[in-house]
Amino acid sequence: MPTLRIEHAISDVSTWREAFDRFADRRKAGGVVREQVLLAVDDPLVVFVDLEFSTVEAARAFQQFLETQVWSTPANSPALEGSPRSRIADAAPLTGGEA
């Protein structure tokens, strides 16, 4: 299942979580079928978010939405520190001797 994996620093967990929760309907409308939020063990002000989609295209579209409408607007992304890193990953079948 295609996954949009996001990593970024934050200044405050509760402020960030409130902002994240405000976009729950937009995540659903954007095709997110499962989400997971983690905090780094060695730095609780670093957040990892995995958003799963049915298609790579839906993941790309949502990534673009985040880049252009959320992360670029401080009012939409309070507590965000620096620039988020995001990549889309998908399960790849292993064949032969590949690892």
Residue pairs with C-beta under 8 A, 6 or more apart in sequence:
1 33
1 34
1 52
1 53
1 54
1 90
1 91
2 52
2 53
2 54
2 55
2 56
2 58
2 59
2 88
2 89
2 90
3 50
3 51
3 52
3 53
3 59
3 88
3 89
3 90
4 50
4 51
4 52
4 53
4 59
4 62
4 63
4 86
4 87
4 88
5 48
5 49
5 50
5 86
5 87
5 88
5 89
6 47
6 48
6 49
6 50
6 51
6 66
6 84
6 85
6 86
7 46
7 47
7 48
7 49
7 84
7 85
7 86
8 46
8 47
8 80
8 81
8 82
8 83
8 84
8 85
9 43
9 45
9 46
9 47
9 80
9 81
9 82
10 16
10 45
10 46
10 47
10 79
10 80
10 81
11 45
11 79
11 80
11 81
12 79
13 39
13 44
13 45
13 79
15 78
15 79
16 47
16 78
16 79
16 80
17 37
18 78
19 76
19 77
19 78
19 79
20 37
20 49
23 70
26 65
27 35
27 51
27 62
30 58
30 61
30 62
30 65
31 53
31 54
31 55
31 58
31 59
31 61
31 62
32 51
32 52
32 53
32 62
33 52
33 53
33 54
34 50
34 51
34 52
35 49
35 50
35 51
35 52
36 49
36 50
37 47
37 48
37 49
38 47
38 48
38 49
38 50
39 46
39 47
39 48
40 46
40 47
40 48
45 81
51 59
51 62
53 59
53 62
56 88
56 90
59 88
60 88
63 86
63 88
66 84
66 86
67 86
69 76
70 76
70 77
71 77
71 80
71 83
71 84
74 80
